[in-house]
Amino acid sequence: MSDTPVKQQTTGAFYGQAVASFAVAMTATAIGIYRLEASAWVRGFLAIAVLYLVTSAFTLAKVIRDRQEAGEIVSRVDQARMEELLTSHDPYRKTPDPRQQSR
């Protein structure tokens, strides 16, 4: 069985770019809604809709990540079982012949 740790695929630069992109998008949307020539009710509705969209996107991303991680765990367990089976199998070991045991 291999004891290799699960390797993270995200680099620091990618994480920073994702955070910066999210901040720029939220700031631009907030400025756009604030400067929109509409009543306060319309701007409030749009602000709440954007916040709802953001929370839904975070939830969806978490659900997808959790499902992927669960699949990786099952895959690692199956791989460990297969490795154990292969290491315990000795193709040169003679198995007793059942017909000779009954005599």
N, C-alpha and C positions, 0 to 999 in steps of 0.2 A: 504494500500500500504506500502510495506516495504522500509525503507530508508537506508538499509545496503549498505555501499560502496563496490565497486568492489575491490576484494582482489587481489593483485599481487602475482603470483605464483613463481617468481624468487627470490632466496635468494642471498645474497651478495657473498657467497662462489661459487655458480654456475656461477654467472656473472664473478667473478675473474678467475675461471677455464676456462671459454669460452674465455676470453680475452687472458689469458696466452697460451692457446692452439692455438689460431689464430696467436699470435706472434711467437711461436715456429715453426709452420708450414710455415709461410711466410719467416722466417729467414732461415730455412733449405732449402726451395725451392730456395731462392735467392743465398745461398752459393752453392747449387748444380748446378744452372745455371752458376754462375760465374766460378766455377772450371771445368765445362764441357769442354772437349777437342774438341771444334768445333769453327767455325769461328764466328766473332762478329755478323754477320747477323743472324746466327742460334740462338745464345744466346739472341739477341735482340728480335727475333720473339718469342722465348719461354717466355721471360720476359713479353712481351705485351700480350701473350696468357694467362699467369697466372693472370695478372692484370684484363684482360677482364673477366676471369672466376670468380674472386673474386667479381667484381662489379655486375656481373650477379647473383651470389649467394646472395649478399646483397639485390638486387632488388627483387628476388624471395621470400626471407624471409620476406621482408616488405609487399609484396602483400598478402602473406599467412596470416600474422598477421593482416593486415587491413581487410581482408575478415572475419577472425575469430571474430575480434572486432565488425564488423558490424552485424554479426549473433548474438552476445551476446546482443547488443543494441536492436535488433528486439525482441529477446527473453524476455528481461526485459520489453519492452513496452507491449508485449502480456501478460506477467505475471501480470503487473499492471492493465491492462484492466480486466483480469479475477478476480483479487482480488476486484476491484471496483464493478464488477457485483455481486460477491458473497456477499459482504457487503451490497449492496443495496437490495438484495433479502430477503424478510421476508416470510417464508413459512406459518406463522400463520395469516397473513393478509388476510381478506376476500376480494375476488374480487367480485364486483357487478355482479349479473346475468343479462346479456343483455336482457333477456325476460321480466324481471320485470321493467326495466327502460322504456320500451316503453308504459307501462300502465299508 
